[in-house]
Structures are given as structure tokens and as C-alpha cells.
Amino acid sequence: MRARGTLRRLAPAVACVAVVTALGCGLGAGDSPGGASVLVTRDFGAVKVGSNTVKQAPGSETVLRFLQRRFAVTTRYGGGFVQSIDGVAGGRRDGRPVDWFYYVNGIEAGQGAGATKLDEGDRIWWDHHDWGATMRIPAVVGSFPEPFLHGRDGRRFPLRIECAEGARPACDEVSRRTRNAFVESQTRLTGLLDALGYEKTVIVGHDWGGVILWQWTLLAPERLERVISLNTPFTGRGSRRPTELFRSVPDGRFDYILYFQEPGKAESEIEPNLDTWFETVLRRIAVDQSFITPEVLKTFCDAFRKSGLTGPINYYRNFDRNWELTAYLAGRKVNLPALMVCADGDPILSPDQAKGMERFVPNLRTELIGDCGHWTQQERPAELNRIMIDWLRRRHRSA
């Protein structure tokens, strides 16, 4: 889906520029935290009637049934369309046509609520208003980061930001906000598949790439055939804020993430000594250091000098925010076929951390590479390739 639109303001800050779906835009209720939720209002959000939130959407739930759990509802046309909510009915008011309309993740529904399935993470907004003047409001700017975070019908939308001439500051602000809302990393991955013409893929992730991999299995499982994680285990969504968890690790292995939290501090101290810092980081957690050649160091350091460190480090600065935005993922399991490859000498992500993963990833195979540190794909490329190819071939034959 190609996103385009005009600049609008929410509070004092820019909240939308060319990031509204091509369906159109309007103003309305903003997103709510947690799992599936319903908000009921009148007069374009001016009067709140009530709301309800659940941590996990019940199985086979429809939008209508979800509404009926909290509100008194009467229906029409065979029970699939809403006539009244808590006594407020559609019809005419002061000679003007009024009715109930509902939006799923900021997008106006195209069918009756009895026929619309409720998906995990959905934000449902019901509003009773005069439709004679507006006719249609296909999408709601005030629902950002929806519809890009959860999409529609269980499918997420790719995101594309287009900037008019002279709008660079506003575009930069929108890009920052979408990153903070955990939108871009997921929509870029699904958008990449769309651009390549692939419906599904196999994805491999290492370290923090493994974290994104596991998140993707929960956010867009329909786009994945199977997944391979190197060193990074999945043990469900944590019950504590990530920075709080990192502070509690007694050996301090994650203190660098806490060091990264203050904007500008790490950049100002690392960038002037990038070569020394980068080599130290690589060697400190490697068992086989033969891959750390001057050519390898130059390749990495040249890339970071070109881009700067702020972009990569901002990922760490958004851990807590991403955790807050994905509360609805609590308790979810990964139901895709998965391969977990551990390295026996990794001082950061030890094999012990992967014990018990089967509770969260039922269709799991685990492999251990010996005499290997944190940089698995660099330290033991041949053995890793053999393990991955063998697993993929077995999975293909059994499919």
C-alpha cells in the first residue's frame, strides 16, 4: 500500500505527513495500550461512552461479540449490524441522519461487525455521529501508529513515507515517530518481501537481529515459512521493562545497553576512537579470532563512519518503548518451525539461556556449535551452513 497525504498537527508536534493510507484521513481517538481494545464515543470522539481492553483477544471472536461483552447492543439486518449501543441508536437527530460507525486500527470497516474477525492487537473505535455532511471518513489520523502497527484483517501494511519539496524536517519527524512506535522495522521487512514478490520467506537472525526475528514471528507469522536464530533464545515477552531487567543481571554483561541510553553520550565517546573500540568489542567475546583481520575491521568501521552511530544506537534506546507497545504479545507462542543454534563459548548469550525454549516454541530443533564464541557466523561459517542447510532440507522433504 502506498501511503500519502497531507500534514496535520496533533498536540504541538507533527503527527502525520504522507503517512495516512490512500483511503483518506480524519481525526479521531488515538491508540490505546495493551491488547485488543474497544472505545465507544459520540460526535467524532467528543463524548466518551465507554471502553474495554483485554490482554488477549478471545479465540474466534468477532468485533460485534467483543462490543457486546461490555455494552448493551441491539442489532439489525439479521444481527450483523449495530442499531444501538447503551440506548443510543441510529436514525435521525434534529432532522439529520446519524448512525454508528466503527474503525479497526484506524480504518473504516467495510462490512458488518458480526462478519469482522477480531485479531490480536486490534483497536476498535465505535463512534455515533451525523454522517450527512461527512459521508465517509475512511481512515483516522489520530489512531497513529495504526494502521501500520497491526494493519487490517491480521495483515500489516508496508510503510512508505513520501516527502514534498521543503518538507524534510516534517518527514524526519514522522520517520522518528514511526521508528519509536516499532513500526518501521516490521513494515520494512514485510515491505521487502512485497517488493521482491515473495509471499513467504525463511529468515535468519543473530544477536539483536534474533530479537527482531522472534518479534516478526509474532507480528507477521503469515509471511514466514520457518525461522533460524543464532545464539538468541526466545522465552516469551518479559514481565519487566527491558532496562530494569538489564540492570538486574549481576555480571553486568548488558551494561553497555544502559550506557547507550543517554542520547549523544556514547556517540561522542566512541566515534573519535571507533577503530580501537570496534576491535575490542569483536575480540572480547570471540573464541576464534582469526576472522578479525584489518580488512574486516576496515569494512565495519568505514560503514559506521559513513552512517554515524546514532541510528544504530537509537534501536537500544527504544527497547522500553517497544516493550510498552507490544504488551498484547504477552503469552504468545511461536508456532512456526524454528531452528536454534547455540555457541558453547558465547559469554553473552550462553546455551543455558535456551533451555526450556520448547515451552514457547513447540516446533523447535536445537543445535550446539563447539569451540565458538559470540560471532557464530564469522567464527564457524562452514559448520553453521551445514547445520542450517541440513535442517532446511529435512523440513522441505517432510513438508
N, C-alpha and C positions, 0 to 999 in steps of 0.2 A: 504494500500500500504506500502510495506516495503521499507524504504529509506536506500540506501547505496551508497558508492562512495569513492572518494579519496580527499585528502586535496589539496586545491588550495588557492592562495592568491589574494585578491582584495585590491588594495592600499597596505598599510603596514600591515593591520590587516587580521587575518584569517576570511574568509567569508563563507567557505563551508568545512565541513568534515563529510562525511557519511550522508549528508542531501540532496543529489541530488536524484531525482526519479530513480527508477531502469531502466528507459528508456535510461539513458545515460546523458552526460553533455557536455556543450560547453561554450563559452564565448560570451557575447553579451550585449545589452543595459540593464541598470538597471531599477528598478521600478520607476514609476513616481507618484507623489502625486495626491490626488483628486479622481474624479470619473473615468468613463471609458475613456481610452485614446488610441491613436494610434501614433506610432512612425515609420517613414519610413526612412530607411538608405540604403547604398550600401556597399559592400565589408565587410561583417561581422561587421557592425556598424562603420566602419572607416569614412564614409561620411554621414552626416545627410542630408536628402532630405526635411523633414518637420515633423510636428507633430500636433496633435489636441487633446484637452481634453474637456470633458463635465462633469458637476456636476452630471447629472443623465442620464443614458442610455435611449434613446427613446424606447417606447414600441414596441415589435415585430421587433426590429432592428437586422439585420444580420451584420457580420463582413464586408462583401463586401459593404453594403449600408453605413455603418459607414465610411469606407475608401472613398467612393465616395462623401461624404459631404464636404471633404476638398481637395481632389486631383482629377486630370483628369485621369480617369481609362478606359482602354479598356479591354474587356474580350474575352474568347474563350470557346469552348466546351459547347455551349448553354447558356453562360452568367454567369456560376457559378465559373469560374476560371479566375484569373487575367493574362492578357498578358502584359500590360504596365501600369506604374504609372508615370504621368507627363512626358511622352515621353520616358521613359527608359523601354525597352522591353526585354522579354526573347528571347532566341535564342542561338547564338554563338558569342563569343568575342575573337578575336585573336586565333580562332580555338578551343576555349574551350566552353563547354556548360554552359550557365548562365540562371538563371531564378529567379522569385520572390518566396520567401518562407515566411510564416507567422507563428507566435507563439502566443498562447493565454496563458497569465500568465506564460510565460517561457517554454511552452510545444509546440512542433511542431504539427501543425494541421494535422489531418488525412483525411480531406475532403476539398472540395472547399469552398471558403469564402462565396459563396452565400447560402450554406447549414448550416453554423455555426451561431448559435444564439449568439448575444451579451448580456452578463449578466452584472448586476451591479458590478462595481469594476474591470471589465476586463481590462488588459493591453495588447494591441495588438502591436506586433512588426513585421513589414514587412521589409525584407532585400533582396536585389538583389545581388547575388553572384555566383561565379563559384562553381558548385556542382560536378564537375567531380572528384575532389580529396577527398572531404569530404563525398560525397553521402548523409549521413543523420546526422543531429545534433538534436537528439530527445528532448533534454532539455537544458536550458541555465542557467548556474550558476549565471551569472550576473543579473538575474531577481529576485534574492532573495529580499524580503521574499516570492515571488511567486515561485512555485505554491501553497505553503502551506497556504497563506493568503486567496486566493479566489478560488483555485482549478481549476476544469475544468467542463464545462457544468453545471455550477451552483452548483456543489458539491465540498466540501472541502476535502482535503486529511488528514488522520491522520498522525502524525509525530512520527517517531521513530529514535532516534539517537543511532548508534552503534559505540563503541569506540574500536579501535585496541589497542593492548598492547603498553603501553608507550605513548598513545595519550591523556591522561587525561586533560592536560592543553588546548589542542585544542578543546576537547569535551566540556569542561566547557565554553569556549568562545562561541562556537556555541549555547549552551543552553542559555547563557545570551542573545545572539543576537536574538534568536527566541522569548524569553520572551519579550524583548524590542519591537519587531515587532508585538506584540499582536497575535502571532501565537499559542503558546503552550496552553494557557488557552482554546482556542476554539478547537484545534485539539485534546487535551486530552479528552474533553467532547465527541466529535464525535467518537474518538478512543475508549472510554469506551463503548459506545453503540455497536460499531462493535465487541469489544471483548466479550461482553455479548450476542451478537447475536440478538440485538433489532434494528429494523429499525427506530422506533419512541418511544418517551417516554413523560411522564409528569414531569416537573421539577419545584421544589420549591426553591426559593432563598430569603434570608433575608439580609438586610443591603447591604454591598458591594457584597454579593452573589446575591442580587437582581439586581445590576448593570450588573453583568456578565450574569444573566438570560436574561435581556432585550436585551443585545448585541447579545446573541445567537439567540433570536427570529428574529433578522435582518440578521445575518450572516449564519444561518443554519436552517431556518424555516421548511425545508422539513423533519428534524429529530425530530420535536416536534408535539405532539398531542394538548397540551394546556399547560398553564403556571400559576403558582401561585406565587405572590410576597408578601412578608411580610414586610410591612412598607415602602418599597422603590417604589416610583412612577416612571412612565415613561412619560416624557413630551417632547420627541424628543431630537435630538442632539443639544447641546448648541452652540450658536454662538460665545462664548468666551472660551478662554483657561481655563481649569478647575481651575488651581491655581489662575488665575485672578478672577474668579467667587468666589472662597472660600475667598479671601481677601476682597471682597466687602460685605460679609454677616456681618451686623452690630453687631449681638450679639456674634460673634466670635465662633460659635459652630463648625466650621470646621478649627479652628486654629491649631488643632493637626495635620492635614494633612500638613500644611505648616511647622510645627515643624519637621515632618518626612522627609522633602525634603533633608536636608544635610546628605550625607552618613556618617554613623558611629556615628553621634551625639546622636540620640535617643537611639541607642543600648547601648552606653557607659553609659548613664544616667539611663536607665530603668532596664537593666538586673541585676545590683547589688541589686536592690530593687524590684524585679519582683513581689513578693507576695503582698506587700503593694500597688504597682501601679495597679496590676490587680484587686484587691478587690475594690479599689477606683473607677476604671473605671466602674465596674459592678454596684456598688451601686449608683453611681451618676445619672444614667439615668434609674433606675428601680423604678417602683411604688411598686410592691410586691417583697420584697427582701428575701422571705422565701426560695427561691431556692439556695441562695448564702450560701452554707454550707462549712465547712472545706474540705469535700470530693470533692466537685465540684471545689473549688479553687485549691486543690492539683492536680486534673486531668489536668486542664488547664495549670497550672504553670509547671508541670512536662513535658508536651508536648512541651512547648516553651523553656524550658531549654535544652531539647534534640536537638531541631532544631535550636535554636537561633532565634533572631528577624529579622535578615537581610532579609531573604527570604520573609516573610510576608510584611515587611515594603517596600520592593522594589516594590510591587504592587502599593503603593501610589506614589512612586517616578516616576512611568511610566504613570501617568494619562495624562500628557500633550502629551507625545509621542503617546499614544494610541488614543488620540483625533485627533492628526495630521494624523495618519494613517487611520482613519475612516471618513475622510471628505466626502467620497462618500455616507455615510449613511444619510446625511442631508436631511430632508424632508420625510424620510421613515416612514411608519406607521407599527404597529404591527397588523397583520391581523389574528392572532391566537385567539381562545377563551382564555380569561385571567380572573383570579380572583385576586383582590387587597384587601388585608386585612390590615386595619389600626388599630392603637392602640391610644386611646384617650389621654393617658398620655405620649406619646413619645416626649421628648424635642428636639430630633434631627430631626426625620422625622415625623412631625406632620400631622394629617389627612388633614389639609388645603392644603398641598403640592400636594395632589392627586386630587384636584378639577380641572376639565377640562380635565382629562385624556382621556375622550371619544373621544376627537379630534385626539388623537394619537393612541388610542387602541379602535377601534369601537366596538368590541365584548367583552365588559368589564362588570364584576359584581364587585361591591364594598361592603365590609363588615367592620363594625366597632366593635372592642372589647373594652368594657368599663373597667375602673379601671386597666389599663395595661400600662406599660412603654415601653421602647425600646426593651427589651428582650422577645418578644411576645411568642415564642415557649417554653421558660422556665417559664414565669410568668403565662400564661393561656393555658397550653397544652391541656386540655380537651376541652375547648371551641374552640380552633383553630382546633383541629382534627375534631370536629363535623362540623364546617363550611366547611372545605376542603372536607370531605367525602360526605356531602350533595351535594355540588356543583359538584363533580365528578360523583356522581350517577345520578344527573339530566342531566348532559351533556351526560352521557352514554346512558340514556334512549331516549334522543332526537336525538342521532346520527343516 
